[in-house]
Amino acid sequence: MKRTMAGAVVFGLAAALGWATRGTAADAPAARMNVLFVAVDDLRPELGCYGVKGVLSPAIDRLAARGTVFERAYCQQAVCSPSRTSLLTGCRPDTTRVYDLETHFRKNLPDVVTLPQHFKAHGYFTRSVGKIFHNGLDDAPSWSEPSAKATRPQYSLPANRELVARRTEEAKGREFKTASARYNATTGPSTECADVADNAYSDGAIADAAIGMLRAAKDGPFFLAVGFLKPHLPFIAPKKYWDLYRRDDIAAAPNPFAPDGAPGFALPDWGELRAYADIPRSGPLPEEQARLLKHGYYACVSYMDAQLGRVLDELDRLGLRETTVVVLWGDHGWKLGDHGAWCKHTNFEIDTRAPLICAAPGRKGAGRTSRALVEFVDIYPSLCELAGLPLPTHLEGLSFAPLLDTPDLTWKPAAFSQYPRGPVMGHTMRTDRYRFTRWVAKDGTESARELYDHQADPQENRNVAGAPEHKALLADLTAQMQAGWKAARAAVAGGSKENRP
């Protein structure tokens, strides 16, 4: 593969356009770490390695046993495209100006160098399969070869396929504002349990393709991205994964109600789920259907986990474990009846907090958990540091590589996320103890505040922003939020030259 020359051209163009990097490819060590970059859609940190019993995730748990589990990792916006865009560009949503599912980041940042593109520019072979950038928003400059195709029909049961075909026919001739709206008009049921092989569905085919990519690129250096689709809706998995769970043993959400004192717009009406053909268009779900959905979500987690296990087994079989950094992340959290709601799309902990596991050979923190506050924009500089690559100057995160050796280091004082809601933007900040959210219009007018004390209220069930005794605290948190992520990063990076992007 002719990688080096092509990479040099891309790197030179990026530098000429102003997205400069520190150092050159020559600065990288001779033997560089490979990267296996695993994205999982809608995966919340309800996994064995996060201390949750009853959810079967043996492959993820096995990866965690040789890596570092980040207990408090936060996405920048709890919906697919903005979250992935921030992670892959290293820029926060207010920089990318990607807040929806339709906008491609290159419309606003045409010359930004993405994470895989940066590795490609430094001699790595880069390729992806599955969902890495959001559906339909792939990025050709990021990859040495076009992304692999590994899709299967969404449903296997004939009745479900016929339903989708009928709804698709009914949608013909109608005008839709977005691709998402068109998809929502043509969905089938929210679940499917079919006695089929793993690769009858897309995640099994994605694992097949990922194994082929590993074999082709094994001589490295490579950056291979594998994006699993489950447990995203619809909750579809082969029957054997449904059979791992007894529905009656699955507990309902412990807080099936909106937080006391929260503004009404803080929780949307979970329209993503309501689009499916078998879901009520309004009101709460019947208890039996809620249990079915939670059962389906767990089945999808175990199905996806088994496919990841196949990929990790192949990595070991090829003798690549000691030369490959493996990072696994879920793009945001997900509600399963929590706060009386479903899906993501909020600034609450349940949606902004997501799984993040990094296994890097030779690190002293292997098998341990870190409670440091980290953010998804931190993944880009972290992988660069672990691979010995220079850091682009546009990054808005901080390398968490030191935490892989010392997981209990004093770290960032805050993590920042956001979510737009009509005319206002909700900016939220997670500190060690509190979640603080301000809803602000474009003219700077503040319409609402939320404050949740995780020491007394870890589920965020009571907004205490209006309590008189918190007046001084709110002033301090407001100042901290307005100082923003740069101040949070400087609190750590100021004393660590190698971590200063």
PEFEN-V497582 format. One record per residue. OMEGA is omega in radians with two decimals (* if undefined). NEAR is the number of other C-alpha atoms within 10 Angstrom. D_CENTER is the distance of its C-alpha to the mean C-alpha in whole Angstrom. Layout:
# PEFEN-V497582
OMEGA | NEAR | D_CENTER
OMEGA | NEAR | D_CENTER
This chain:
# PEFEN-V497582
-3.13 | 6 | 31
-3.01 | 9 | 32
-2.94 | 15 | 29
-3.10 | 15 | 30
3.13 | 12 | 32
3.13 | 15 | 29
-3.12 | 22 | 27
3.13 | 17 | 30
-3.13 | 11 | 30
-3.11 | 19 | 27
-3.14 | 25 | 27
3.11 | 14 | 30
-3.14 | 15 | 29
-3.13 | 19 | 26
-3.12 | 16 | 28
-3.11 | 11 | 31
3.01 | 12 | 29
3.11 | 12 | 28
-2.99 | 17 | 25
3.06 | 18 | 27
3.07 | 18 | 25
3.10 | 13 | 27
3.14 | 12 | 29
3.12 | 14 | 30
-3.13 | 18 | 29
3.13 | 10 | 32
-3.09 | 12 | 30
3.13 | 16 | 28
-3.08 | 11 | 30
3.13 | 8 | 31
-3.04 | 11 | 29
3.11 | 17 | 26
2.93 | 24 | 23
3.08 | 28 | 21
2.94 | 26 | 17
-2.93 | 22 | 15
-2.98 | 20 | 12
3.09 | 22 | 10
3.11 | 23 | 7
-3.01 | 26 | 7
3.04 | 24 | 7
-3.13 | 29 | 7
3.05 | 26 | 8
-3.05 | 24 | 9
3.06 | 24 | 11
-2.98 | 20 | 14
3.14 | 21 | 15
-3.10 | 18 | 18
3.03 | 24 | 17
3.06 | 15 | 16
-3.12 | 11 | 20
3.14 | 11 | 19
3.07 | 10 | 22
3.08 | 15 | 23
-3.02 | 18 | 19
-3.09 | 22 | 20
-3.01 | 21 | 17
-3.12 | 17 | 20
3.10 | 21 | 18
3.13 | 21 | 15
3.11 | 19 | 18
3.07 | 15 | 20
-3.14 | 23 | 17
-3.10 | 24 | 17
3.09 | 17 | 21
3.12 | 21 | 21
3.10 | 26 | 18
3.08 | 27 | 17
3.11 | 28 | 15
-3.06 | 26 | 13
-3.08 | 21 | 14
3.09 | 22 | 13
-3.01 | 25 | 10
3.03 | 30 | 9
-3.11 | 33 | 6
3.01 | 30 | 9
-2.96 | 33 | 9
2.98 | 31 | 8
-2.85 | 25 | 8
-2.98 | 24 | 7
3.11 | 24 | 9
3.13 | 29 | 10
-3.11 | 28 | 6
3.11 | 25 | 6
3.12 | 27 | 10
-3.12 | 31 | 10
-3.00 | 25 | 8
3.06 | 21 | 10
-3.04 | 24 | 13
-3.11 | 27 | 13
-3.13 | 23 | 14
-3.06 | 26 | 14
3.13 | 20 | 14
3.02 | 11 | 18
-3.13 | 14 | 18
-3.03 | 21 | 16
3.02 | 18 | 18
-3.13 | 22 | 15
-3.04 | 21 | 15
-3.09 | 15 | 15
-3.00 | 17 | 14
-3.01 | 16 | 17
3.03 | 16 | 18
-3.05 | 22 | 17
-3.11 | 23 | 17
3.00 | 14 | 20
-3.11 | 11 | 22
3.14 | 13 | 21
-3.00 | 13 | 21
-3.02 | 10 | 23
-3.13 | 16 | 23
3.12 | 23 | 20
-3.13 | 27 | 19
3.12 | 22 | 16
3.11 | 20 | 15
3.12 | 28 | 16
3.12 | 26 | 19
3.08 | 28 | 20
3.09 | 27 | 20
-3.13 | 27 | 22
3.14 | 27 | 24
2.95 | 25 | 25
3.12 | 21 | 26
2.94 | 26 | 23
-3.09 | 25 | 23
3.09 | 26 | 20
-3.12 | 23 | 19
2.97 | 28 | 16
-3.12 | 24 | 16
-3.04 | 27 | 14
3.06 | 23 | 11
2.86 | 27 | 10
-3.09 | 21 | 11
-3.12 | 20 | 11
3.11 | 12 | 14
-3.10 | 11 | 17
3.12 | 17 | 16
-3.03 | 16 | 16
-3.06 | 18 | 17
-3.14 | 12 | 21
-3.10 | 15 | 21
-2.92 | 23 | 18
3.06 | 23 | 20
3.07 | 23 | 23
3.14 | 12 | 24
3.13 | 15 | 22
-3.14 | 19 | 19
3.11 | 15 | 20
-3.11 | 13 | 21
-3.12 | 18 | 20
3.07 | 16 | 20
3.04 | 15 | 23
-3.05 | 9 | 24
-3.11 | 17 | 22
3.07 | 22 | 24
-3.08 | 19 | 27
-3.09 | 13 | 30
-3.11 | 9 | 32
-3.14 | 11 | 32
3.09 | 17 | 29
3.14 | 16 | 29
3.11 | 13 | 32
3.12 | 16 | 31
3.13 | 20 | 28
-3.14 | 15 | 31
3.14 | 14 | 33
3.09 | 16 | 30
3.10 | 16 | 30
3.13 | 11 | 33
-3.11 | 12 | 34
-3.12 | 15 | 31
3.13 | 9 | 33
3.10 | 7 | 35
3.11 | 8 | 33
3.13 | 9 | 31
-3.12 | 12 | 27
-3.09 | 7 | 26
3.06 | 11 | 22
3.13 | 11 | 21
3.12 | 12 | 19
3.09 | 13 | 22
3.13 | 16 | 24
-3.09 | 14 | 21
-3.13 | 18 | 22
-3.04 | 18 | 26
-3.10 | 19 | 26
3.00 | 22 | 23
3.12 | 25 | 25
-3.07 | 19 | 25
-3.14 | 19 | 22
2.95 | 21 | 22
3.07 | 20 | 24
-3.09 | 19 | 26
-3.12 | 16 | 28
-3.07 | 15 | 29
3.10 | 14 | 28
-3.12 | 12 | 27
-3.07 | 20 | 23
2.93 | 17 | 23
3.07 | 19 | 25
-2.96 | 21 | 21
-3.07 | 22 | 19
3.05 | 29 | 17
3.09 | 24 | 20
3.10 | 21 | 21
3.10 | 28 | 18
3.08 | 27 | 19
-3.12 | 17 | 22
3.13 | 20 | 21
3.10 | 29 | 19
3.09 | 18 | 22
3.11 | 14 | 24
3.11 | 19 | 22
-3.13 | 20 | 23
-3.12 | 14 | 26
-3.03 | 10 | 27
-2.95 | 18 | 25
-3.13 | 15 | 26
2.97 | 11 | 29
-0.11 | 20 | 26
-3.12 | 22 | 25
2.96 | 24 | 21
-3.10 | 27 | 18
-3.09 | 23 | 17
-3.11 | 24 | 13
-3.08 | 28 | 13
3.11 | 23 | 10
-3.04 | 28 | 11
-3.13 | 22 | 11
0.36 | 25 | 12
3.04 | 27 | 12
3.00 | 17 | 12
-0.16 | 20 | 15
-3.07 | 22 | 18
-3.02 | 22 | 18
3.12 | 26 | 20
3.07 | 34 | 21
-3.03 | 21 | 24
-3.05 | 17 | 26
3.11 | 17 | 27
2.98 | 23 | 23
-3.07 | 23 | 24
3.09 | 12 | 27
-3.02 | 15 | 25
2.96 | 18 | 25
-3.03 | 9 | 28
-3.12 | 16 | 27
3.14 | 11 | 30
-3.08 | 10 | 28
-3.08 | 15 | 25
3.04 | 11 | 25
3.11 | 15 | 24
-3.09 | 17 | 22
-3.10 | 11 | 24
-3.08 | 15 | 24
-3.11 | 15 | 24
3.11 | 13 | 25
3.12 | 18 | 24
3.11 | 20 | 25
3.08 | 12 | 28
3.12 | 15 | 29
3.08 | 20 | 25
-3.06 | 15 | 26
-3.09 | 9 | 26
-3.13 | 12 | 23
3.11 | 20 | 21
3.08 | 20 | 20
-3.07 | 14 | 20
3.09 | 17 | 22
-3.14 | 17 | 19
3.12 | 14 | 20
3.13 | 15 | 17
-3.09 | 19 | 19
3.13 | 17 | 22
-3.08 | 20 | 22
-2.90 | 21 | 23
-3.04 | 18 | 26
-3.07 | 14 | 27
3.09 | 15 | 25
-3.11 | 13 | 28
3.10 | 15 | 28
3.08 | 10 | 28
-3.13 | 7 | 29
3.07 | 14 | 27
2.96 | 18 | 26
-3.08 | 11 | 29
-3.11 | 10 | 29
3.13 | 10 | 29
3.09 | 12 | 27
3.11 | 17 | 24
3.09 | 21 | 25
-3.12 | 17 | 24
3.14 | 22 | 21
3.04 | 20 | 20
3.14 | 25 | 22
3.11 | 26 | 20
3.14 | 25 | 16
3.10 | 26 | 18
3.13 | 28 | 19
3.09 | 27 | 16
-3.11 | 26 | 15
3.06 | 27 | 18
3.11 | 26 | 18
-3.13 | 28 | 15
3.12 | 23 | 16
3.12 | 22 | 19
3.04 | 22 | 18
3.12 | 27 | 16
3.11 | 19 | 19
-3.14 | 16 | 21
3.13 | 23 | 19
3.08 | 23 | 20
3.13 | 15 | 23
3.07 | 18 | 24
3.12 | 20 | 23
-3.11 | 11 | 25
3.13 | 11 | 28
3.12 | 13 | 28
-3.03 | 12 | 28
-3.05 | 18 | 25
-3.04 | 18 | 23
3.12 | 13 | 25
-3.04 | 18 | 24
2.96 | 22 | 21
3.08 | 21 | 18
3.07 | 22 | 15
3.13 | 21 | 11
3.14 | 22 | 9
2.95 | 24 | 5
-2.95 | 29 | 4
3.05 | 32 | 1
3.08 | 30 | 4
-3.08 | 28 | 8
3.13 | 30 | 11
3.06 | 21 | 14
-3.07 | 21 | 17
3.10 | 21 | 20
-3.07 | 19 | 19
-3.14 | 21 | 21
-3.05 | 19 | 23
-3.13 | 22 | 20
3.12 | 22 | 17
-3.06 | 24 | 14
2.98 | 24 | 12
3.05 | 27 | 13
3.05 | 26 | 14
-3.12 | 26 | 14
3.12 | 28 | 15
-3.07 | 21 | 14
-3.11 | 22 | 13
-3.10 | 24 | 10
3.13 | 32 | 9
-3.06 | 27 | 9
3.13 | 27 | 7
3.01 | 26 | 8
3.13 | 26 | 8
3.11 | 26 | 12
3.09 | 25 | 14
-3.14 | 24 | 17
-3.11 | 28 | 19
3.03 | 18 | 23
-3.11 | 13 | 26
-3.01 | 17 | 24
-3.09 | 17 | 25
-3.10 | 21 | 23
3.11 | 22 | 22
-3.11 | 18 | 22
3.11 | 19 | 21
3.06 | 23 | 19
3.05 | 20 | 18
3.08 | 17 | 18
3.04 | 22 | 18
3.10 | 21 | 16
-3.08 | 28 | 13
-3.11 | 28 | 10
3.05 | 30 | 8
3.11 | 26 | 11
-3.07 | 23 | 12
-3.13 | 25 | 11
-3.13 | 27 | 13
3.14 | 26 | 16
3.14 | 21 | 16
3.07 | 26 | 16
-3.13 | 21 | 19
-3.12 | 19 | 21
3.12 | 19 | 20
-3.14 | 21 | 21
3.14 | 17 | 24
3.06 | 24 | 23
-3.11 | 20 | 24
3.01 | 23 | 22
-3.07 | 23 | 22
-3.07 | 13 | 23
-3.01 | 16 | 21
-3.13 | 19 | 18
3.09 | 20 | 17
-3.08 | 27 | 15
3.13 | 27 | 17
3.06 | 25 | 17
-3.12 | 25 | 17
3.12 | 21 | 19
3.14 | 20 | 22
3.10 | 22 | 20
3.03 | 26 | 20
-3.09 | 17 | 23
-3.03 | 17 | 24
-3.09 | 22 | 21
3.06 | 15 | 23
2.95 | 14 | 24
-2.94 | 13 | 24
-3.07 | 19 | 21
3.08 | 22 | 20
-3.09 | 20 | 21
3.00 | 25 | 19
-2.98 | 27 | 15
3.05 | 27 | 15
3.13 | 26 | 13
3.05 | 26 | 14
3.11 | 25 | 15
3.07 | 19 | 18
-3.11 | 17 | 20
-3.06 | 8 | 23
-3.10 | 9 | 25
3.05 | 19 | 24
3.05 | 19 | 21
3.04 | 22 | 19
-3.09 | 21 | 18
-3.09 | 28 | 17
3.08 | 23 | 18
3.02 | 24 | 17
-3.13 | 18 | 20
-3.06 | 16 | 21
-2.94 | 15 | 23
2.81 | 19 | 22
-3.10 | 24 | 20
-3.10 | 24 | 21
3.04 | 27 | 21
3.08 | 20 | 23
-2.96 | 24 | 23
3.07 | 19 | 25
-3.11 | 16 | 27
3.14 | 9 | 27
3.10 | 7 | 31
3.14 | 10 | 29
3.13 | 10 | 31
-3.10 | 14 | 29
-3.13 | 13 | 29
3.04 | 16 | 27
3.03 | 21 | 26
3.08 | 23 | 24
3.13 | 25 | 24
-3.11 | 25 | 23
-3.06 | 20 | 25
3.07 | 17 | 23
-3.14 | 10 | 26
-2.95 | 11 | 28
-3.05 | 13 | 25
3.12 | 14 | 22
3.14 | 18 | 21
-3.11 | 24 | 21
-3.08 | 20 | 24
3.07 | 18 | 27
-3.08 | 20 | 26
-3.10 | 18 | 29
-3.10 | 21 | 29
-3.11 | 13 | 32
-3.10 | 10 | 34
-3.09 | 9 | 37
-3.12 | 10 | 36
-3.08 | 13 | 33
-3.13 | 11 | 34
3.11 | 10 | 34
3.13 | 12 | 31
3.10 | 19 | 29
3.13 | 11 | 31
-3.12 | 12 | 30
3.08 | 18 | 26
3.11 | 16 | 27
3.13 | 11 | 28
3.11 | 17 | 25
-3.13 | 22 | 23
3.03 | 11 | 25
2.92 | 11 | 25
-3.03 | 15 | 22
3.13 | 22 | 19
3.11 | 12 | 22
3.13 | 17 | 24
3.13 | 20 | 21
-3.10 | 22 | 21
-3.14 | 15 | 24
3.09 | 16 | 25
-3.00 | 18 | 24
-3.10 | 19 | 24
3.14 | 12 | 28
-3.06 | 10 | 29
-3.03 | 11 | 27
-3.06 | 9 | 28
-3.13 | 11 | 26
-3.05 | 21 | 23
3.14 | 17 | 24
* | 19 | 22
